[in-house]
Amino acid sequence: MKPMAYVRAHSVEEAATAHAGRPEARYLGGGTNLVDLMKLGVERPDVLIDITRLPLDQVEELPDGALRIGATVRNSDLAAHPLVLERYPVLSQAVLSGASGQLRNVATTAGNLLQRTRCAYFQDVGKPCNKRVPGSGCGALNGVNRDHAVLGHSEHCVATHPSDLAVALAALDAVVETARPSGGRTVELTEFYRLPQDTPEQDTVIRPGELITGVLLPPLPGGSVSRYRKARDRASYAFALASVAAVVHLDGGVVRHIGLAFGGLAHRPWRARRTEAALLGSRPTPEALAQAVDAELAAAVPLRDNAYKVALARDLAREVLGSLTART
């Protein structure tokens, strides 16, 4: 058994300082992913830094109408928060589509964003995985890859990011707030996650000692509508084969604001910039929606077993965008 230290942090500064300079240190929030990976031998931290008692468990409305979601806000509390339900229903829908009620009662906002891939090759220490052991190879590339990426992957990794919450936050232009011993910073969520390229072991741009303290949601234009839809192998407690988060604001029948993100297709939530550019300033006819979605998915490079994901994502996006633009 590997020796492991435990630190109960009483401040953000104490937590960040305890983590800095220790590559094998891990923050402990809900632990719903970390503890599973420790049991599998994938994660072997030398110190756990307990952040559950830090004052980061509130959802706050800011003067400009934005919302700040604390890093340790539980998923269940986030999904049920009145301001989230009123202004960002896509976020509540995404959270409620993930895991189970028991897990949502424990899992935290930051932990959800930082969860690791559910690729079977990553979770099995007896199989090659560049994300777990850089340079060992990607077992999924020519192995069982039905659930893997069709966008943004590389020869070094074809894993997908499992978070539903992150997909909705990507569509909402969320910003991640962090703290370090040397000071904090903000990172747009769409830039927070990395594509695998030749360093798939680096999931995010987060640095040693850096602690997520919250997520900022900017206000949406009045009258915006949003929706999250997820396709999976069973009706509950399953990760997305493909998912779509969309936010739309129409004025005079013309798209004035749109945010669209795919889940289950890439190493990170995939912001559909081509689709957005094609629809912004136009009237969202069924033909226009179909062409705009196809423009984004034309970049897909399916693997041997997952070409179905392209058609699945296309149908989900067309249906979600069609329903939202009809409502407005």
N, C-alpha and C positions, 0 to 999 in steps of 0.2 A: 504494500500500500504506500502510495506517495505521501510524504508528510505535507501538511497544508496548514497555513496560518489563517486566522479569522480576525477581521477588523470590523468593529461596529462604528461606522462613521457618524459623527455628530454635527458635521457641517460639510458643505460642498467643498470647501478648501481642504478639509481633512481627507475627504474621499479622494480627491484628485491628487493630492500629494502622496497618499498611500499607494496609488496606482502607478504614478510616474516612475519610470526607470525599471519597472518590473514587467517584462513582456508576458509573463505567465499569470499576471494578476487578472482577476475578473470581478466586475461589479455584480452584486447579487441583489436583484429586485424580487420579482415573483419567482424566478428560478425555473419556470415551466419548460424552458428549452435547455438552459444551462445544465440543470441537474440530470436531465435525460442524457445529454451528451457526456457528462461525467460518468454515468453508469455504463455507457458504451465504451468508454476509454478514449473517446475522441477529444474531449477537453480534459486536461490534467493541470488545473491551476495550482500555483504554489501559495496563493493567498486569495481569499474571498473577502471582498469589501462590501459589507452590508449597508445599503443605502436606503433601506425601507423606512428609517426614522427621520430622513431629511424632509424639510418642509417644501416638498415638490409634488404634493398630491391634490392640488386644486386646479379647477378650470376657472380662469379669470377673464372677465370682459374688460377690454382696454378702452380708453377714452375715444379712440377712432372707430370703435365697433369691432375691432379684431378680437380674437380669442387666444389666450395663452393656455395651453394644456401642459400641466406639470408632468415631469418625466415619470413619476410614480403613480399617476392617476390610473386606477384599475380599469381594465377594458369594460367591465360591466357598468361602472360609474360613468365612463365616457359615453357609452352608447345611450344611456338613459338621461344624460344631462339635458335640461330643458332648452338651453340655447343651441346645443348641437342638433337636437331634434327639430327645432324651429328653423335654423339657418343653414345647417349642413347635414341634411338627412342622409346624403350619400355616405357620410362618415359613420353614422350610426348603423346603417345597413351593412356596410363593410365589416364593422366590428362584430356584429351579430351573426355574420355568415361564417365566422372563423371559430375553430376549436369547439368547446362545449361550455355550458353555463358555469360549471365548476371551475374550469380553467380560466374563463374570462373574469371570474371573481378574484383571481390571484394575479393574473398576468398584468404587466404594466405597459404604459405607452412606449417608453424607451426600450424596454425589453422586447416588445413586439417588433419594433423597427430593427433591432439588432439580432433577431433570431437568424440562425444559420439555415442553409438549404436542407431540404429533406431528401436530397439525392441519396439513394441506397448505397452508392459507392462511397460517398462521403461518410456515411454513418457506420460503415463496416470497415473496421481497422485491418481486416485481412485482404482488402481489395485496393487496387491502385486509385489514388485520387490526388490530383495536383492541389486542390484546395486544402486538403488535410496534410499532405506531405508533398511540398513542391518538388517537381521533377520526377515523381513516381508514375506519371501518366494519368490519363482520363479513362477510367474503365467504361464510362457510359458512352463515350464517343462511338465506339463500335459494338457496344453491349446493349443492354436493355435501356432504351431511351424514349419510350413512349411518353413519359411525363416531362421531358426535358425541353430546352430552349429552341425556339425557331428564329429568334431575333438577337443580334448582338453577341452571339457566342463566338468562341475561338477554338482552335485545335487543342487548347490546354484545358478548357472547361465548357461544359454545355448545361450546367446546373441552372435552375430557376430560383428566384427569391420567393419565399412562401407567404409573405405577409399580405393580408387583405387590407389592413389599415393603411399600409404604406401606399397602396394603389390609389385609394381615395385621397390621401394627403397629396399625392403627386398631382392629381387633377385639380386640387384646390389651391395650388401654388403655395403650399406650406413651407415654412422655414424652420430649420432645426437650430435650436440655441444650445450652446455648449459652454463648459467652463474648464479651465486648466489652471495649474499653479501660476502660470505666467499671464493669465487673462483669458477672457471668453471670446467667442466669435459666433457668427450666424452663417449658416450654409443652406442654400435652397435645397429642398428635399430631392429635387430632380438631379442635383449635383452631389448629393450626399453619398449615393451608391455608385460603385464603379462597375464598368464592364470588365470581363475577365482578362482579355488580352493575354499577356504572358505572365501575369501575376494574379491568378484567381484566388490565392489565399487572402488577398486584401478585399474584403467585401465592401468597405466604405472608406471614406477619406478621414475617418476619425484617427486621432493620433494617440500615442501612449500617454496616459494620464488624463486624457480628455473625457469629460463626463457630460452626457446629454442632460440638460436641466429642464428643457421644455420644447414644445413645438408651437409655433405661432401660425395662426390661421388668419389671413387678411380678410377684410369684409368683402362680401360679394355684391355685385350690382343688385339693386332692388328688383324683385320679381324673378330672380334666378331660380331655376329648378335643377334638381340633381337626382342621380340614381346610381345604384351599384347592382350589378348582376354577375353571378358566378356560376360557371358550369363545372360539375365535379362528378365523380363516379357514384356517389351516394348522396342522399339528401342532407346529411349533416356530418360534422366531424371529419371532413375530408378537405384536402388542399385543392386549389383551383387547377383544373386543366387549362382553363382560360377564364378571365374575368375582365369586366369593363367598369370603369368609374367615369361618369360624365357629369359636367356642369354646363348649363346653357342659359344664356340670357338673350331674348329676342326683343327687338323694338321695331314696331311697324312691319313685322313679318321678316325682318332681316336679323341675322346672327350678329350680335354686337360683342358677345363674350362667350368663349367656349374653352373648356378644359376637358381633355380626354386622355385617359391612361388605361393601359392594358396590364393585367396581371397574369402570371402563369406562362408567359411567353419568353421571358428573358431573365438575365442575371440580376435585374433590378426592375422596379416598376417602369413600364415603358410609356413615356409621354408621347402621344401621337401628334407630333408637331405638323406633319404633312397634312393630316386630316384637318387639323385646326386651321391651318393657313388656307386650305381650299374652301372652307366653309365660312370663315370670318368675312363679314360684309355681304354675304349672299343669302338668297332665300333657300331654306333647307327642303327642297323637293326630294322625294324618294330617290330620284335619279342622282341628284347632287350628293346626297348622303352616301349612296352606294359608291360613287366614283371617288369621293373623298376618303372613305375607309379603305378602298382598294389601293389608293395611292400610298397609304402607310404600309399596308401588308405586302406590297410588291417587293419590299426589301427582305422578306422572310426567306430563310434558308433551312428548310426542314431537314431533319435527320431521317434515318431509315424508317422509324416507326411512328413519327409524330406529325406527318403532313396534315392529318385531320385537324390539328390545332389552328391552322390558318383559316380554314373554312368555318370552324367553330367560333373563332374570334371575330371573323367578319360578320357572321350572323348575329352574334351578341351585340356588336357595336351598332349595326344597322337598326336592330330592334330597339335598343336603349335610346339612341339618338332620335329615332322616329317617334317613340313615345313621348320624349321630352319636348320635341318641337311641336308635336300635335297639341300637347297640353298648354303651351304658351301661345 
